[in-house]
Amino acid sequence: MRFFFLALLLIVAGGAVPLLCIRRPGAVRALAVTAMAGGCLIGAFDAVAKLFAPEPVSISLAFLNEFSLTFKLDPLSAFFLAAVFAIGMLAAIYSVHYLDAAARPTRTAVHYFLFALLLAAMALVTAADNIIAFALCWELMSLTSLGLVLYDYEQGPNRKAAYFYAVFSQVGVMCIVAAFALIHAHTGAFGLDGAAGLPDKIKIWVFVLAFVGFGSKAGIFPVHIWLPHAHPAAPSHISALMSGVMLKIGIYGILRLYAVMDWHTPLAGRLVLIAGLVSGILGVIYALGQHDLKRLLAYSSMENVGIMLMGMGVGMIGAAAGKPIMAVLGFTGALWHVWNHAIFKSLLFMGAGMVLHHTGTRTMDLLGGLGKRMPITAGAFFVGAMAICGLPPFNGFASEFFIYLGGFSGVALAKTDFVLSVVSIVALALIGGLALATFSKAMGVIFLGEPRSAAAAKAHESGWCMLLPMLVLAAACVLVGVFPGVLLTMVLKATAALGLGYGRVPLEPFAELTVGISRAALLLVAAVALLLGLRAWFYRGKIVTAAGTWGCGFARPTARMQYTGTSYAASILAFFRAAAPLGEEHPAIRGRFPDRTYYISHVQDLAERHLGHLVVRPVQRFFDRLRWVQHGDIHMYIGFILIAIVVALVFV
């Protein structure tokens, strides 16, 4: 594992460099990003090599002379690790032009240090092989990401976002620790390999606790309410990293625990599938109703996590029912979507960051016409939008297609599993349709039409360090969509590592599916290219003129007469108003000469509306009552430390 730790050493060293040379931010930032990107590149190549290694590699380190920190790289951890390093490298490059180091050198230096620690923590979580190592690295991941969310801490909404994130992170950690405590209580060891011998009743509790804990990090409904607050608050390359990779660490935790417990029961599959159905449908409905671009993308992440859970649920049900094809299709589709979502969601957040960086706003109804002013960003965002909708020939299609096939395989089952399989197929179709409405809204309101504000009218495109990662990710969306077999072998290796009892998962049947997808994608690309060629042929030699759009009889139409995102989505949201109630604020118009009025609308998140009263506010009241501890007397602080030491000695 020397290359793994070499990569982490380079990443952390790169993050520490700006702290040592704050007075020279430009050169130091370039050095830091070079070291971090180089470490990520080494780590990505090593992860891919470990994915195809014949045997897992492991290492154990002494900790406090009482415990050991054990790390192991098997195909499942290497699969997630490759995504961590690949997206981390592109996010680091993107940050060069996104962050203005000269304006706030100290804050930027701290940011890079936390950025590097977050990358290292996520990598260590995927490699952790015992309870102590996993818990320590998980907490480090939570704390560093919290610091990154607080980059612009002067703004009140950002502090609120960090508070939400801290509460749900720690609630999640408590559930994970409780699950680990049950494992340790029954096995007497800190290793995870003894979880397979737990009694079935204990396995139920362990799985449910861990599912809630890991689900909180993954953004599963209803413990997702930190998600739409944290992503808009964080810098855009951190939003890309958190959504594209960190949410998947929660998915990894669920899969890892499922694998080590060897618990193939319909109950687990049904729980995961139902959670995926609810998260996927509500996530895309809430995304459709957003006015803030980064909030829209955050809710869309919840939707895609729901799709992954649906695939996992289908796979678990298939494994419990003794249906190998259904199990492999479900898990393969879910794991494939992990990588696909990492690619296109990172691209979309980087596109949103480019828009924010050059216009100063995330409010979609203040934008418009950016396609002419920022053509590369518009093209890349369009590719990401089509990919996230699951449309061919882009990468999102293949993974969802496999989940569809897994759902159709479940139609042969009986009773509850039959109903859930049918519902999963219908839900995937519904999610795809709503996602298309969501991103056609975003694409149209932001990049088409006329500018709705002076900032949008003056926007321009600059910063190749921001454009290059977007172009790489857009190319990956097309490449994986047209040639899905590029990732298939990696995905099947990770699926085989789940220990489903099928031995080596055969490549041939699934390779035939990807060949069919590839042929259809190439045919579609050829048809589009032919139409563009014919258009160019028929227009050659002709004079093409430009004229204003018909103004519907208005003598002087303005940009305010365009459709807004609110009006575009209104009819769809009205149909789902029971799940997404619409809050409106508009004073009545009175008198012959009424004052200037306004209209504000927002979709209400049911979980945030109700769960905040059950979780967030009680936690806030509890800690408010503990503020007397912070009275500034150093003698009292020393006394607290001594009491803690005495209590620890008594129990140890």
Secondary structure, 3 states (H helix, E strand, C coil): CHHHHHHHHHHHHHHHHHHHCCCCHHHHHHHHHHHHHHHHHHHHHHHHHHHCCCCCEEEEEEECCCEEEEEEECHHHHHHHHHHHHHHHHHHHHHHHHCCCCCCHHHHHHHHHHHHHHHHHHHHHHHECEHHHHHHHHHHHHHHHHHHHCCCCCCHHHHHHHHHHHHHHHHHHHHHHHHHHHHHHHHCCCECHHHHHCCHHHHHHHHHHHHHHHHHHHCCCCCCCCHHHHHHHCCHHHHHHHHHHHHHHHHHHHHHHHHHHCCCCHHHHHHHHHHHHHHHHHHHHHHHCCCEHHHHHHHHHHHHHHHHHHHHHHHHHHHHCCCHHHHHHHHHHHHHHHHHHHHHHHHHHHHHHHHHHHHCCCEHHHCCCHHHHCHHHHHHHHHHHHHHCCCCCCCHHHHHHHHHHHHHHHHHCCHHHHHHHHHHHHHHHHHHHHHHHHHHHHHHHHHCCCCCCHHHHCCCCCCHHHHHHHHHHHHHHHHHHHCCHHHHHHHHHHHHCCCCCCCCCCCHHHHHHHHHHHHHHHHHHHHHHHHHHHHHHHHCCCCCCCCCCCCCCCCCCCHHHCCCHHHHHHHHHHHCCCCCCEEEECCCCCCCCCCCCCCEEEECCHHHHHHHHHHHHHHHHHHHHCHHHCCCCHHHHHHHHHHHHHHHHHHC
